[in-house]
Amino acid sequence: MKEKIKIGIIGTGFARTAQIPAFQTLSNAEIVSVASGHLENAEKTANDFGIAHFTDDWRETIEKDIGLVCITTPPNTHQEMTLFALERGIAVLCEKPMAMNVAEAEEMTEKADEKGVLALIDHELRFTNGRRKAFEILRSDKIGKVMHAKYHFCNASRGDRNLAWSWWSDEAQGGGALGAIGSHVIDTFRWFLGTEISHIFCQLSTHVKQRPDEKSGELREVTSDDETLMILRFADGDLTTDATANVSISVVEAGNYQNRVEFFGTKGALRIEDGGEIYFADIKENVWKQIEVDLGEVPSNMKVGGWSRGFLNFSHELVEALQAGKTEIENAATFEDGLKVQEVLDAARLQRWQAEN
């Protein structure tokens, strides 16, 4: 067994608030390099977290004798970085969405299979204590066969019209709510229900149509969506019969942050909130009752919530698997899972009804 796993981080957004703090709680892991497209961001991150090496060339990070690279960059960069790492036999944790399209995802999956290394997609919500418990409850027949599901995600992270134009505003770079949040939604349904999405209808909207350029202040067109609405149908499986779902995603809604998934079955219903809180409703009682679950604590330098709790749990299992030389982790999203999600994302874009038409 390897004594310590050396890790390289590419990207300084989500990595700062979840990945780096989580890995630094582990005695069997060490972050040895951080890369960013902006050298000042890489340097600040390295200084803030005591990381020895920083760079604005992601290839340097991958070539730093590491065992794992975490790719937390815009989706249009995932394929090149992933293939570069896999060619060198380095394990990859790739942010979602996996790629820009199915063709890219297929090439990444084929290369991972060829190299035989651990290659995962960062769907960390699978690892929250609440979602794990809910996963078991669904399989216990407590709510019966699932007839319908709902997913509601909303915040105002893109609601401020003065927020500068960035890659998130650019569909060509993989920006938008469908990829960023919709990928999590699709993975959530596939994992919980153990079946595929057979039909999809999607409406994408761009409510904030222009944003100021970060340097010049001139308004630039926003080409990505800030609201995604989907209607889904699932293939029949052990937990589903003629099941449907509706999805509402918005990143321009004021009010309380919400990340909620609900399953409605023949015997009752199950609701899982952002942090992993679980509620059950018997079909004869029509009232939600909370199910006790230990949500877990997070370090003070991590944002409290499902994403942090999930990644903290995930990081432990990830490093232990690498130490043991494993190429898979139970319940972790594989590249094959990422490819399946990408197929649905591509289908959503083909089937979408443009709100402006």
C-alpha positions in Angstrom: 0.0 0.0 0.0 1.3 3.5 -0.9 2.1 5.6 2.1 0.8 8.9 0.8 -1.1 9.9 -2.4 0.3 13.0 -4.1 -2.4 15.2 -5.7 -2.4 17.9 -8.3 -5.3 20.4 -8.5 -6.2 22.2 -11.8 -8.6 25.1 -11.2 -9.1 27.4 -8.2 -12.9 27.8 -7.9 -14.7 24.8 -6.3 -11.3 23.4 -5.4 -10.7 26.2 -2.9 -14.0 25.8 -1.1 -14.3 22.0 -1.0 -11.6 19.8 -2.6 -8.4 21.3 -1.2 -9.8 21.7 2.4 -11.1 18.1 2.3 -7.9 16.5 1.1 -5.9 18.5 3.7 -7.8 16.7 6.4 -6.2 13.5 5.4 -2.8 12.3 6.7 -2.5 9.9 3.7 -2.7 12.6 1.0 -0.7 15.6 0.0 -1.5 18.4 -2.5 1.8 19.1 -4.3 0.7 21.5 -7.1 -2.1 23.8 -8.0 -2.6 25.3 -11.5 -4.9 28.1 -12.8 -5.2 29.9 -16.1 -4.5 33.0 -14.0 -1.1 32.8 -12.3 -2.2 35.2 -9.5 -5.1 32.8 -8.6 -2.7 29.8 -8.5 -0.3 31.7 -6.3 -2.9 32.9 -3.9 -4.4 29.5 -3.6 -0.9 28.0 -3.0 -0.1 30.6 -0.3 -3.5 30.3 1.4 -3.3 26.5 1.7 0.5 26.0 2.0 0.9 24.2 -1.4 4.5 24.1 -2.5 4.1 24.5 -6.3 1.8 26.7 -8.3 1.7 27.4 -12.1 -0.4 28.8 -14.9 0.5 25.8 -17.0 -1.7 22.8 -16.1 0.8 20.4 -17.8 3.4 21.2 -15.1 0.9 20.1 -12.4 0.2 16.8 -14.1 3.9 16.1 -14.6 4.7 16.7 -10.9 4.9 12.9 -10.1 1.3 12.8 -8.8 -1.0 9.9 -8.3 -4.2 11.9 -8.8 -5.2 15.0 -10.7 -8.4 16.9 -9.9 -9.7 18.8 -13.0 -12.0 21.6 -11.8 -11.9 23.8 -14.9 -14.5 24.8 -17.6 -15.9 21.9 -19.5 -14.3 22.7 -22.8 -10.9 21.9 -21.2 -11.8 18.6 -19.7 -11.0 16.3 -22.6 -7.5 17.6 -23.3 -6.4 17.6 -19.7 -8.0 14.2 -19.0 -6.3 12.5 -22.0 -3.0 14.1 -21.1 -3.2 12.7 -17.6 -4.4 9.3 -18.6 -1.6 8.8 -21.2 0.8 9.1 -18.2 -1.2 6.6 -16.1 -2.4 9.2 -13.6 -5.8 8.7 -11.9 -8.4 11.4 -12.8 -11.2 13.1 -10.9 -13.0 15.2 -13.5 -15.6 17.8 -12.7 -19.0 17.6 -14.3 -20.2 17.9 -17.0 -17.6 15.4 -18.2 -17.1 16.9 -21.6 -18.7 19.2 -24.3 -20.4 16.4 -26.1 -20.8 12.6 -26.4 -17.9 12.3 -28.9 -15.4 13.8 -26.4 -16.8 11.7 -23.5 -16.5 8.5 -25.5 -12.8 9.2 -26.3 -12.1 9.9 -22.6 -13.9 6.8 -21.5 -12.1 4.6 -24.0 -8.7 6.0 -22.9 -9.5 5.4 -19.3 -10.5 1.8 -20.1 -7.3 1.3 -22.1 -5.1 2.6 -19.3 -6.9 0.8 -16.5 -6.6 3.6 -13.9 -9.1 5.1 -11.5 -11.2 7.6 -13.5 -14.2 9.2 -11.9 -16.6 12.1 -12.3 -17.0 14.4 -9.2 -20.7 13.7 -8.4 -19.9 14.1 -4.7 -23.6 14.3 -3.6 -23.7 10.5 -3.9 -21.5 10.5 -0.8 -23.6 12.6 1.6 -24.9 10.5 4.5 -28.4 11.5 3.8 -28.4 10.4 0.1 -26.7 7.2 1.1 -29.5 6.5 3.5 -32.1 7.5 1.0 -30.6 5.2 -1.5 -31.2 2.3 0.9 -34.7 3.4 1.8 -35.7 3.4 -1.9 -34.5 -0.2 -2.1 -36.4 -1.2 1.0 -39.8 -0.8 -0.7 -40.8 1.8 1.9 -42.3 4.0 -0.7 -43.1 1.2 -3.2 -42.6 1.6 -6.9 -41.6 5.1 -8.0 -44.2 6.7 -10.2 -42.8 10.3 -10.3 -39.8 12.3 -9.2 -39.1 16.0 -8.9 -35.9 18.0 -8.7 -35.9 21.7 -7.7 -32.7 23.7 -7.7 -32.6 27.5 -7.3 -30.4 30.3 -6.2 -29.4 33.8 -7.3 -25.7 33.1 -8.0 -26.1 34.6 -11.5 -29.0 36.9 -10.7 -26.9 40.1 -10.3 -26.9 41.7 -13.8 -23.6 43.5 -12.9 -21.8 40.2 -12.5 -18.9 40.2 -15.0 -19.1 38.1 -18.1 -17.1 34.8 -17.7 -16.8 31.4 -19.1 -20.1 30.6 -17.3 -21.7 33.1 -19.7 -20.4 31.3 -22.8 -22.1 28.2 -24.2 -19.0 27.5 -26.3 -17.0 27.0 -23.1 -19.6 24.8 -21.5 -21.2 27.4 -19.4 -24.8 27.3 -18.3 -27.2 25.8 -15.8 -28.0 22.7 -17.9 -24.3 21.5 -17.8 -23.4 22.7 -14.3 -26.5 21.7 -12.4 -28.4 19.5 -14.9 -25.5 17.0 -15.0 -25.9 16.6 -11.2 -29.7 16.1 -11.6 -29.4 13.5 -14.3 -26.7 11.6 -12.3 -28.9 11.8 -9.2 -31.8 10.2 -10.9 -29.7 7.5 -12.6 -28.0 6.6 -9.4 -31.0 6.6 -7.1 -33.3 4.8 -9.5 -30.8 2.4 -11.1 -32.3 3.0 -14.6 -31.9 5.3 -17.6 -33.7 8.3 -18.8 -35.6 7.2 -21.9 -37.3 10.4 -23.0 -36.6 14.1 -22.5 -38.1 17.5 -23.2 -36.0 20.6 -22.4 -36.5 24.3 -22.3 -33.5 26.6 -21.9 -33.8 30.3 -21.1 -31.4 33.1 -20.8 -32.9 35.8 -18.6 -29.7 37.9 -18.2 -28.8 38.4 -21.8 -25.8 40.7 -21.4 -23.0 41.1 -18.9 -20.2 43.6 -18.6 -16.7 42.6 -19.7 -14.4 42.2 -16.7 -11.8 44.6 -18.1 -13.5 47.0 -20.5 -16.9 47.1 -18.8 -18.6 46.9 -22.2 -21.6 44.6 -22.4 -21.1 41.2 -23.9 -23.8 38.7 -25.1 -24.6 35.8 -22.8 -25.0 32.6 -24.8 -25.5 30.1 -22.0 -28.8 29.3 -20.1 -29.5 30.5 -16.6 -32.8 28.5 -16.3 -33.4 24.9 -17.3 -36.7 23.1 -17.3 -36.9 19.4 -18.1 -39.6 16.8 -18.4 -38.3 13.2 -18.2 -39.5 9.6 -18.6 -37.5 6.7 -17.1 -37.0 3.2 -18.5 -38.8 0.6 -16.4 -36.6 -1.0 -13.8 -36.6 -2.6 -10.4 -37.7 0.6 -8.8 -39.7 2.2 -11.6 -42.7 1.5 -13.7 -43.9 4.1 -16.3 -42.1 6.7 -14.1 -41.8 10.4 -15.0 -40.0 13.4 -13.6 -40.0 17.2 -13.8 -36.9 19.4 -13.2 -36.7 23.1 -12.4 -33.2 24.7 -12.3 -32.6 28.4 -12.0 -29.5 30.4 -11.0 -31.3 33.8 -11.1 -33.9 33.3 -8.4 -33.8 35.4 -5.2 -34.8 33.8 -2.0 -33.7 30.7 -0.2 -31.1 28.4 -1.8 -32.8 25.1 -2.6 -31.4 21.8 -3.8 -34.2 19.2 -3.3 -35.1 15.9 -4.9 -38.3 14.0 -4.3 -39.6 10.5 -5.2 -43.3 9.7 -5.2 -44.1 6.0 -5.0 -47.1 3.7 -4.7 -46.8 3.6 -0.9 -45.4 6.9 0.0 -42.8 9.6 -0.9 -39.2 10.5 0.0 -37.7 14.0 0.0 -33.9 14.7 0.3 -32.7 18.3 0.9 -29.4 19.9 0.1 -27.5 18.9 3.2 -28.8 15.3 3.2 -31.9 15.9 5.4 -34.5 13.2 4.7 -38.3 13.3 5.0 -40.9 10.5 4.4 -44.6 10.8 3.8 -46.9 7.8 3.9 -49.5 7.9 1.1 -52.3 7.5 3.7 -51.2 10.3 6.0 -50.3 13.2 3.7 -47.7 14.6 6.1 -43.9 14.8 5.9 -42.0 13.3 8.8 -38.2 13.8 9.2 -36.0 10.7 9.3 -33.1 11.0 11.6 -29.7 11.0 9.9 -26.2 12.1 11.0 -25.3 14.8 8.4 -21.6 14.9 9.5 -19.4 17.9 10.3 -17.1 19.9 7.9 -13.9 21.8 8.6 -14.3 25.5 9.4 -12.7 26.5 6.0 -15.3 24.6 4.0 -18.7 25.9 3.1 -21.4 24.0 5.1 -23.8 22.1 2.8 -24.2 18.9 0.8 -21.4 19.6 -1.7 -18.8 19.9 1.1 -20.2 17.1 3.2 -20.3 14.8 0.2 -16.8 15.7 -1.0 -15.3 15.2 2.5 -16.7 11.7 2.6 -15.7 11.1 -1.0 -12.1 12.3 -0.5 -11.5 9.7 2.2 -12.7 6.8 0.0 -10.9 8.2 -3.0 -7.5 8.3 -1.4 -7.9 5.0 0.3 -8.8 3.4 -3.0 -5.7 4.9 -4.6 -3.5 3.6 -1.8 -4.9 0.1 -2.3 -4.4 0.3 -6.1 -8.1 0.0 -6.8 -9.6 1.2 -10.1 -13.2 1.6 -8.9 -15.1 2.8 -5.8 -18.5 1.6 -4.8 -21.2 4.2 -5.6 -18.7 6.6 -7.3 -19.6 8.0 -10.7 -17.4 6.4 -13.3 -16.5 7.7 -16.7 -19.1 5.3 -18.1 -21.6 7.1 -15.9 -20.3 10.5 -17.1 -20.8 9.3 -20.7 -24.4 8.3 -20.0 -25.1 11.7 -18.4 -23.5 13.4 -21.5 -25.9 11.5 -23.7 -28.8 12.9 -21.9 -27.3 16.4 -21.9 -26.8 16.2 -25.7 -30.3 15.0 -26.2 -31.7 17.8 -24.0 -30.0 20.4 -26.3 -31.3 18.7 -29.4 -34.9 18.5 -28.0 -35.0 21.9 -26.3 -37.4 24.6 -27.1 -35.7 28.0 -27.2 -37.6 30.4 -24.9 -37.1 33.2 -27.4 -38.8 31.4 -30.2 
